[in-house]
Each structure stands twice: as structure tokens, then as C-alpha cells.
Amino acid sequence: MTAINSTIPVPAKRQQSRAWKKMKRNRSALAGLIIVLFFAILAVTAPILPIADPIATSWGAIRKAPSAAHWLGTDDLGRDILSRMIYGAQASLMAGVVSVLIAVVIGVPFGLIAGYFGGWVDMVISRVTEALLAMPFLIMAIALAAFLGPSLTNAMIAIGLSAMPIFVRLTRGQVLAVKTEDYVEGARSIGLNHFDIMTRYILPNVFAPIIVQATLTVATAIIAEASLSFLGLGQQAPAPSWGSMLNTAKNFLSQAPWMTMWPGIAIFLVVIGFNLLGDGLRDALDPREA
């Protein structure tokens, strides 16, 4: 067993240390990490921040421009946009992360099984995956969300299921490349069962590209959640969501442009942050990069 473990190309601790050093040299990746951490901290600390109630209305402060009392202005019901933006970050980030977790938890095992066993198992899983990939991601998410019903939970399930085929195909391709390595053949030669080989020797060595893809997919999931909320299929009123805020703001573009501006900027920054972070992780975890 010791001999088999020693044949794995790069020990985990050394690989993590090398990846972090490369990440620190990548300014765009660090910028993406800072953006993501900023919004994550806002979302987590929202309940303890000294901000207004995000669903409290004020008929005397309808569509007020940014001021000292309301830093980002108010909406059509007099609600403070800053507080709604901060609480809306909870919905958007949670939708992005939970949706991707659903996609990974379902997609990775299917990809692992298809790539490892091959044959008719691979053929069935691959054909179903290709059929799902033939449908546009957002159209499939909208169809599933409409079928399940409008709510943030159902939107996350719809987005996760729509993103799942990406992880099936990615995992299958990585497993096909790894399963012929010497350390995998050595594990087979000493009589380890298929489950141990897949989970102890194959999965750890294909997880790096899965992490990168998951980070990039979070950005896509956030856009999808905003789109579903904009269409009324995501977070439901009066709970705040960047997508639903845009849906309301579209009716007041000329009277209150700030209602549209802030949610749009937030979505743009978070998506850019996750994309920069994902690109940085791709470079850091690539063993071919020095």
C-alpha cells in the first residue's frame, strides 16, 4: 500500500503549497478573491449590520435619490436599497453555491462511474448527458423552475440540475485519463475493490479541474438566479433578490435610475469576481504551469 501511495505524482500538501504560491502571484485572481470575499462577508454579517429592515416600507420615502439617510436611495415602496442589496447578496450567493453543490454531488458520481467502468454504462450515461447538453442551460433552468414552481429553493434545484451535465462530462473525461496511471493499476493488482479505487486513487486526482469548473459555474448560476428572479421564478417578494430588484426597477428607469444601477453593478462585480478567481485557480492547479 505504501508503495502505491508513493507513486502518486505530486503529494497533496506540496501541490497545495505550490498552487497557493502561484495564486499569490496572480493579481487578477487575488482581485477576484477579494471581490468574492467582500460580498460573502456582507451576506453573512447582514443580520448584525446597522442597516434598515430590507422589507420595511415608508410611504414618505418613495423613490428617493441617494442621500445621507439612504446611501443608495429607496425603491418604489420606500424600502432602503442598501439593505436590500446586502440581504439580496445572501440569495444570490446562496443560489450560486448551493446550485453548484447540487450539480457536483449528482454529476461527479455519474461521471466517475461512466469513465471508470466504460462499456454500456458509459454509453448510457454519455448519451443522456449529451441530450441534456443539447438544451441551452438557461432555457432548461427556466423550464425546470416553471415546472417546480416559483421559489428560491426550486430555482436552486433547477439551476443545479441544468448545470449537472457539465460535471458529468468533465469528470468522465478526467477519469479516462487517470484510470490508466500506474498507481491505479497498482491498486487493482493488490485486489482493492472498485469503490476504493475510485474514491481513494482516482477521485482525488481529478478533483482539481472539478473545483475550477465549480468556481466558474457559480458565476453562471448567479446570473441564472438573477434571470429567474427577474422572471418571477426565483426569490419571491417581499424578500430581496438582485434579480427581482431589477424586475421592479425596469418600470422606473427614467424616474429612479439608481434602482437599476446598484443591482446591476453588484451582479457584474460578483460574476467578474468568480470568473477571475476561477481563471486563477485553473492556472494555479495546472501542473504544466511553472
BELJO-V841066 format. One record per residue. N is the residue number from 1. RES is the residue in one small letter. SS is DSSP state (hx for helix, st for strand, lp for the rest). PHI is phi in degrees with one decimal (NA if undefined). Layout:
n: {N & N}
res: {RES & RES}
ss: {SS & SS}
phi: {PHI & PHI}
This chain:
n: {1 & 2 & 3 & 4 & 5 & 6 & 7 & 8 & 9 & 10 & 11 & 12 & 13 & 14 & 15 & 16 & 17 & 18 & 19 & 20 & 21 & 22 & 23 & 24 & 25 & 26 & 27 & 28 & 29 & 30 & 31 & 32 & 33 & 34 & 35 & 36 & 37 & 38 & 39 & 40 & 41 & 42 & 43 & 44 & 45 & 46 & 47 & 48 & 49 & 50 & 51 & 52 & 53 & 54 & 55 & 56 & 57 & 58 & 59 & 60 & 61 & 62 & 63 & 64 & 65 & 66 & 67 & 68 & 69 & 70 & 71 & 72 & 73 & 74 & 75 & 76 & 77 & 78 & 79 & 80 & 81 & 82 & 83 & 84 & 85 & 86 & 87 & 88 & 89 & 90 & 91 & 92 & 93 & 94 & 95 & 96 & 97 & 98 & 99 & 100 & 101 & 102 & 103 & 104 & 105 & 106 & 107 & 108 & 109 & 110 & 111 & 112 & 113 & 114 & 115 & 116 & 117 & 118 & 119 & 120 & 121 & 122 & 123 & 124 & 125 & 126 & 127 & 128 & 129 & 130 & 131 & 132 & 133 & 134 & 135 & 136 & 137 & 138 & 139 & 140 & 141 & 142 & 143 & 144 & 145 & 146 & 147 & 148 & 149 & 150 & 151 & 152 & 153 & 154 & 155 & 156 & 157 & 158 & 159 & 160 & 161 & 162 & 163 & 164 & 165 & 166 & 167 & 168 & 169 & 170 & 171 & 172 & 173 & 174 & 175 & 176 & 177 & 178 & 179 & 180 & 181 & 182 & 183 & 184 & 185 & 186 & 187 & 188 & 189 & 190 & 191 & 192 & 193 & 194 & 195 & 196 & 197 & 198 & 199 & 200 & 201 & 202 & 203 & 204 & 205 & 206 & 207 & 208 & 209 & 210 & 211 & 212 & 213 & 214 & 215 & 216 & 217 & 218 & 219 & 220 & 221 & 222 & 223 & 224 & 225 & 226 & 227 & 228 & 229 & 230 & 231 & 232 & 233 & 234 & 235 & 236 & 237 & 238 & 239 & 240 & 241 & 242 & 243 & 244 & 245 & 246 & 247 & 248 & 249 & 250 & 251 & 252 & 253 & 254 & 255 & 256 & 257 & 258 & 259 & 260 & 261 & 262 & 263 & 264 & 265 & 266 & 267 & 268 & 269 & 270 & 271 & 272 & 273 & 274 & 275 & 276 & 277 & 278 & 279 & 280 & 281 & 282 & 283 & 284 & 285 & 286 & 287 & 288 & 289 & 290}
res: {m & t & a & i & n & s & t & i & p & v & p & a & k & r & q & q & s & r & a & w & k & k & m & k & r & n & r & s & a & l & a & g & l & i & i & v & l & f & f & a & i & l & a & v & t & a & p & i & l & p & i & a & d & p & i & a & t & s & w & g & a & i & r & k & a & p & s & a & a & h & w & l & g & t & d & d & l & g & r & d & i & l & s & r & m & i & y & g & a & q & a & s & l & m & a & g & v & v & s & v & l & i & a & v & v & i & g & v & p & f & g & l & i & a & g & y & f & g & g & w & v & d & m & v & i & s & r & v & t & e & a & l & l & a & m & p & f & l & i & m & a & i & a & l & a & a & f & l & g & p & s & l & t & n & a & m & i & a & i & g & l & s & a & m & p & i & f & v & r & l & t & r & g & q & v & l & a & v & k & t & e & d & y & v & e & g & a & r & s & i & g & l & n & h & f & d & i & m & t & r & y & i & l & p & n & v & f & a & p & i & i & v & q & a & t & l & t & v & a & t & a & i & i & a & e & a & s & l & s & f & l & g & l & g & q & q & a & p & a & p & s & w & g & s & m & l & n & t & a & k & n & f & l & s & q & a & p & w & m & t & m & w & p & g & i & a & i & f & l & v & v & i & g & f & n & l & l & g & d & g & l & r & d & a & l & d & p & r & e & a}
ss: {lp & hx & hx & hx & hx & hx & lp & lp & lp & lp & lp & hx & hx & hx & hx & hx & hx & hx & hx & hx & hx & hx & hx & hx & hx & lp & hx & hx & hx & hx & hx & hx & hx & hx & hx & hx & hx & hx & hx & hx & hx & hx & hx & hx & hx & hx & hx & hx & lp & lp & lp & lp & lp & lp & lp & lp & lp & lp & lp & lp & lp & lp & lp & lp & lp & lp & lp & lp & lp & lp & lp & lp & lp & st & lp & lp & lp & lp & lp & st & hx & hx & hx & hx & hx & hx & hx & hx & hx & hx & hx & hx & hx & hx & hx & hx & hx & hx & hx & hx & hx & hx & hx & hx & hx & hx & hx & hx & hx & hx & hx & hx & hx & hx & hx & hx & hx & lp & hx & hx & hx & hx & hx & hx & hx & hx & hx & hx & hx & hx & hx & hx & hx & lp & lp & lp & hx & hx & hx & hx & hx & hx & hx & hx & hx & hx & hx & hx & lp & lp & lp & hx & hx & hx & hx & hx & hx & hx & hx & hx & hx & hx & hx & hx & hx & hx & hx & hx & hx & hx & hx & hx & hx & hx & hx & hx & hx & hx & lp & lp & lp & hx & hx & hx & hx & hx & hx & hx & hx & lp & lp & lp & lp & hx & hx & hx & hx & hx & hx & hx & hx & hx & hx & hx & hx & hx & hx & hx & hx & hx & hx & hx & hx & hx & hx & hx & hx & hx & hx & hx & hx & hx & hx & hx & hx & hx & hx & hx & hx & hx & lp & lp & lp & lp & lp & lp & lp & lp & lp & lp & lp & hx & hx & hx & hx & hx & hx & hx & hx & hx & hx & hx & lp & lp & lp & lp & lp & hx & hx & hx & hx & hx & hx & hx & hx & hx & hx & hx & hx & hx & hx & hx & hx & hx & hx & hx & hx & hx & hx & hx & hx & hx & hx & hx & hx & lp & lp & lp & lp & lp}
phi: {NA & -62.9 & -64.8 & -66.2 & -61.5 & -72.2 & -89.5 & -65.1 & -53.0 & -130.3 & -56.5 & -59.9 & -64.5 & -65.9 & -65.2 & -65.0 & -64.2 & -66.2 & -64.2 & -66.7 & -63.3 & -69.0 & -62.9 & -66.2 & -82.9 & -95.5 & -66.4 & -66.1 & -65.9 & -65.2 & -62.3 & -62.1 & -63.0 & -64.1 & -61.8 & -63.6 & -63.4 & -59.9 & -70.8 & -65.8 & -65.6 & -59.7 & -64.8 & -71.2 & -91.9 & -51.6 & -65.3 & -105.0 & -76.0 & -78.8 & -124.6 & -71.3 & -65.3 & -68.9 & -112.3 & -78.2 & -96.5 & -144.7 & -69.3 & -91.4 & -131.6 & -77.5 & 50.7 & -84.1 & -68.7 & -52.2 & -152.5 & -65.5 & -76.2 & -133.5 & -58.2 & -109.6 & 88.2 & -128.5 & -100.0 & -69.8 & -112.1 & 78.0 & -83.3 & -69.5 & -69.8 & -59.1 & -66.0 & -69.1 & -64.7 & -68.0 & -71.4 & -65.9 & -62.7 & -59.9 & -65.0 & -67.7 & -68.7 & -63.5 & -61.9 & -63.7 & -71.6 & -65.5 & -60.5 & -68.3 & -61.0 & -60.3 & -63.0 & -70.2 & -61.9 & -87.5 & -74.0 & -62.6 & -59.4 & -65.0 & -65.3 & -64.6 & -65.7 & -63.4 & -70.5 & -77.7 & -85.4 & 63.0 & 61.9 & -68.4 & -63.6 & -62.5 & -63.1 & -63.9 & -63.8 & -66.6 & -66.4 & -64.2 & -61.9 & -63.9 & -64.7 & -69.3 & -69.1 & -69.2 & -89.1 & -55.9 & -55.0 & -68.9 & -63.6 & -65.1 & -64.0 & -63.9 & -63.1 & -66.7 & -64.7 & -66.0 & -69.6 & -75.9 & 111.9 & -73.2 & -172.2 & -65.1 & -61.3 & -66.7 & -63.9 & -65.8 & -62.8 & -63.1 & -67.3 & -62.0 & -66.5 & -70.6 & -86.3 & -55.8 & -59.3 & -60.7 & -76.7 & -62.8 & -66.2 & -62.5 & -63.5 & -58.4 & -62.8 & -68.6 & -65.7 & -59.1 & -78.8 & -90.0 & -67.2 & -96.3 & -67.5 & -62.0 & -69.1 & -73.5 & -62.3 & -64.7 & -63.9 & -66.6 & -67.4 & -94.6 & 88.1 & -66.7 & -75.4 & -61.4 & -62.4 & -64.4 & -63.7 & -67.6 & -85.4 & -99.0 & -119.0 & -95.4 & -56.9 & -60.3 & -92.2 & -117.0 & -78.1 & -59.3 & -64.6 & -67.5 & -62.8 & -61.2 & -63.8 & -63.5 & -62.7 & -67.8 & -71.7 & -58.1 & -60.8 & -63.3 & -66.3 & -65.6 & -63.4 & -63.7 & -65.0 & -63.3 & -65.7 & -65.6 & -66.2 & -61.3 & -86.3 & 85.5 & -105.6 & -109.7 & -56.8 & -99.4 & -61.5 & -91.2 & -61.9 & -78.7 & -153.0 & -59.9 & -66.0 & -68.7 & -65.1 & -66.1 & -61.4 & -70.4 & -68.5 & -62.2 & -83.3 & -131.7 & -61.4 & -83.8 & -81.0 & -141.6 & -63.5 & -65.8 & -63.8 & -87.0 & -62.5 & -69.1 & -62.2 & -63.7 & -64.2 & -62.1 & -61.3 & -59.3 & -66.0 & -64.2 & -64.7 & -60.9 & -60.0 & -68.0 & -66.9 & -64.0 & -64.4 & -63.4 & -63.6 & -65.0 & -64.2 & -60.3 & -68.9 & -69.4 & -93.5 & -79.4 & -67.1 & -80.4 & -86.5 & -75.2}
